């Protein structure tokens, strides 16, 4: 959402909680390394009992789901890393290509 006080002029919205029951429709994300451990970063779409669809970040511990069909795929040759980004003022995703020696940032 727009935020004139933020370094990049935008920020995440406040957390919005939806009352259930909700049906998980679709999602995507990554499991990546951060600060020596692993972190998940997922987005999803859900429909309420009236068919109204909403979506956004799935918050750890905040999205009770009865069941979900999940497919995980390993991407080889790439390290998935999240770290603080001074330019945006947020934790960002940095895919790094494995090469000889140290990994390097993939240029677009």
BELBELBEL-V491621 format. One line per field, one symbol per residue. ss: DSSP state (H for helix, E for strand, - for the rest). phi: phi as a letter, one per 30 degrees, with the letter a starting at -180 (. if undefined). burial: 1 if it has 9 or more other ideal C-beta (glycine too) atoms within 8 Angstrom, else 0. Layout:
ss->???
phi->???
burial->???
This chain:
ss->-E-------E------------EEEEEEEEEEEE--EEEEEEEEEEE-----EEEEE--------------------EEEEEEEE----EEEEEEEE------EE---
phi->.dadddecibaddddcccdddbcdcaaalbcbdahibcbcbbbacbcddcidcbaldcceicbdbdbadbccbdcdibccbcadcddcibdbcbdcddbdiddbdddc
burial->000001000000000000000101001010011100001011111111000001000100000000000000000001111110100000011011100000000000
